[in-house]
Amino acid sequence: MTIFGDSRIRAVRHIDLDSLHPLIERAFRGETSRASWSYEVALAEGERISRAALLAILADPRQCLLGAFADDAPIGCVRIAYEPETVCELSLLTVEPDRQTAGLGKRLITAAERVAIERFRAQWMEIAVIVQQPRLISFYQRRGFGFTGRTKPYPVALDRPLHFAIMRKRLQDRAT
């Protein structure tokens, strides 16, 4: 567990999902997300992630879901998934909309990088960012991510097709 200000970051447990799942939906697709950096409701509708998908993440030893908690209530999360060849994928970075711009997203990324290095022995972190989200692209560039030149389609067919740009960062082992 890592403590930052009024919050602590730890692995998400099954019991956390009843309150974490609504936070993710609220941050990405709810009305409160309109003020959020992760606002997607104008781009895609429907559920962002199912509870079943969150349960699958928790059950998979090649994945880790970290949560940020204040007074035992979730205020953010991030998913780390080990990919082949010393790469971890960072995704589902979520921060409660009214807590954004306070540095929690940066702290979640730092914690995710630590897990990628220590648990998965990863040398690289990748993230897929919707090309139509320039604020998010800039945020990740400021965190050291750069474009790989690779893209992938959005997983749901939409009238206005979306696609992701794959960004990558070299991880630094903090022990050296």
N, C-alpha and C positions, 0 to 999 in steps of 0.2 A: 504494500500500500504506500502511496505517495501523498503527502499533504501539501496543498497549495492554498494559502489564505484560508477562506472559510469552506474549502472543498477538499475532498480526498479522492484520489484516483485508485481504483482497484478493479480486479476482474469482476465482470457481471456474473451474477448467480441467477438461477431459475426464478427465485422469489422476486428478483428485481424487475422481471419482464412486465408485470402488470402495470407498473408505473413508467417503465422505460419506453415501451412500445408507443403509448400515447404521446410522449415527448418527441419521439422521432417523427411521428405523423404531424404533430403540431409545428415542428421546426421546418419541415420540408413542404408540407401541403396544406396546412391549416390557415385560417384567417390571420393568425398571429405571425405566420411566416412572411407576410407581405413586407415586413420591416427587416426580414432576415437576409443574411448573405446567402443562405442556402435555398432561398425562395425558388420553388419549382412549379408552383400551381399554375402559372401562366404558360409553362412549357409542357407539362404533363399532368394528367389528372389521375385520380384513384389512389389506392393505398401505396405508400412508398415501399414498405416492406411488411411482410406478414409476420405474425407471431410465430408461425411454424418455421419460417426462415430464420428467425432469431434463435429458436430452439436448436435448429440444425447447426448454426454457428457454434453455440455452446457445446454441442456434442462432438464437434470435429476437432481432433487434436492438432490439426494443421491450421487452426484459426484461433483467434483470441478476441474477445469483445471486452474492452475496457470501459468503465463507466466513471464519470465524475459525480460525486454525491455531496450534497450539503444537507446536514441534519437528516441523513439517510434517504433523502429524496434525490432522484437522478436529475442532474442539470446538464449532462452531456455524455457523449460516448464516441468511441472510434473502434473500427474493426481492423484487425491485422490478419492477413492470410498468407501463409507461406506458399510461394510459387516455386517452380523448378529453378535450379541454377542460382541459388543464393539471393533470390528476390522475394520481398514481401510486398503485398498489395495493401495499401491503406485505403479504407473506404468508410462510408457511413459516419463521417465526422459530423457530429451533431452537437450544437450548443443551444440551450434554451434561448429563444429569441431575445428576451429582455436582459440576458447576460452576455450577449455578443459584444464585441469590441473591448472586453475587459481582460483579454489574454488567455481565456480558458481553452480556446481552440489551439493556440500555440502550445499550451501545456499538455493537451491531449496528444498532439503530434509528437512532442518530445517523449512522452511516456510510451507511445506506440513505437517510436524508433528504438527505445531501450529494450522493449519486448522483442522486436525484430532481431536485434543484435544478440541479446542474451539467451532468448529461448530458441530462436530459429537459426541463429548464426548467419543472418542475412547480411549482405554487403550493399544491397540496393533496396530502395523503397520506391514503389511506383504507385501512381494514382491516376484514375481516369476522370477527367473533368469535362463537363458538358461545354462544348466550344461556345455556346451561346451565353455563357456565364463569365464575362470578362473580369468581374470583381473577384471571383473565385480563382481564376487563372493567375491574376496578379498576387493574390494572397499566397498561393503556393509558390510562385516565383520568389517572393520575399522570404519564404522558408527554405529556399535553395533548390527547388524543383525546376527542371528545365524540360523543354519539349524533346521528345524522342523522334518525332516525325511519324510515329505510328498513330493510327486512329482505330476506333471500333464503333459499330453502330449502337444506338440506344436500344435496350432490350425489348422495348415495346414499340410496335408500329404506330406511328402518328401521322396525321394529315400533313403536318409540317415536320419532316424527318429531323431528328436530332442525332448527333454523334459526339463521341468523346475524343478528346486529345489525350494521349498517354504521356504523362510527365514522370520524370525519374530523378532521384537524388541518390548520391553516394552516401552511405552511412559511415559515420566515424565511430570507431570503437572508443568509448570514453575511458577505457582502462589503459589505453596506450598514449 
